Amino acid sequence: MLRISEISFPGLGIDNFFVDSEAFSIFGVSIAWYAVIITCGMLCAIIYATLQAKKIGVTLDDITDFALWTIPIGIIGARLYYVLTSLERFETFEDVINIRNGGLAIYGGIIAGAATVFVVSKIKKIDFLALADCVAPGVLLAQGIGRWGNFFNQEVYGACVDPEKMKWLPSFIREQMMGNSTIHCPTTQMAQPLFLYESMCNFVGWILLTFVLPKFWVKGRVKGDIGCLYFVWYGIVRVIMEPLRHPEFIMQMGNVRTSVLTSILFIIGGVLGMVALRVV
């Protein structure tokens, strides 16, 4: 859903101004800043994967083929996951396919995307484990960038808190979070910007998997470890973040928080994958 966001940069002497969540329109179709930022994240992931994959002999054409299959199937997976975990929000098939009204779950995109990369790598006879090590950190980079789309959409918030406890935040984020009407925060309180927390955690994960682990973990590391650690890292991040979410943004089936359950499965799957790589 498109909306207007009020933003300010008091520290820079810039008073309140308004940012439309619509970036531009094409033939009368509105394109949201959210979509623009997500697309930028995808492009960065593709560029990153291209640069890294050269090390294992994978070409730009190969990465392009992967992207052409993985991105649309990943979007379908993200939508399908959201729909299946939020069935009560949909009444017609038109509601299900209308993604312009929002409703994409990153977990579904990750699962569908990983499965697609696996299948395409088998078809193209490319080492899937080596490719996963090259691609996985770039996914964290894309997710770190993509979370800023939530800033423009005014979503992915935590509970309302005393703003005095959040003075460390940049002023433009504090201003938007104060008295947030999206989750009905009182005018004297502010919502915790979980999109920012997760974005920063994703960037830290990207740095660790790209620059730190490959340099300091050489002995004993095998193909596929970095790919498995992506699932462990992101699972841990979401296990920490999900309990902080405002109830309005919690996805669950019955009494089960689906994102927490999926996060735990990601962690377990990543750890078991690393074990399997050493015993198979």
PyMOL commands that set and color helices and strands:
alter all, ss='L'
color gray80, all
select helices_A, chain A and resi 10-12+33-56+60-84+87-89+93-97+99-101+106-123+128-146+149-153+163-166+171-177+194-216+225-244+247-249+258-279
alter helices_A, ss='H'
color red, helices_A
select strands_A, chain A and resi 4-9+14-20+22-26+29-32+160-161+190-191+252-253+256-257
alter strands_A, ss='S'
color yellow, strands_A
deselect
rebuild
show_as cartoon
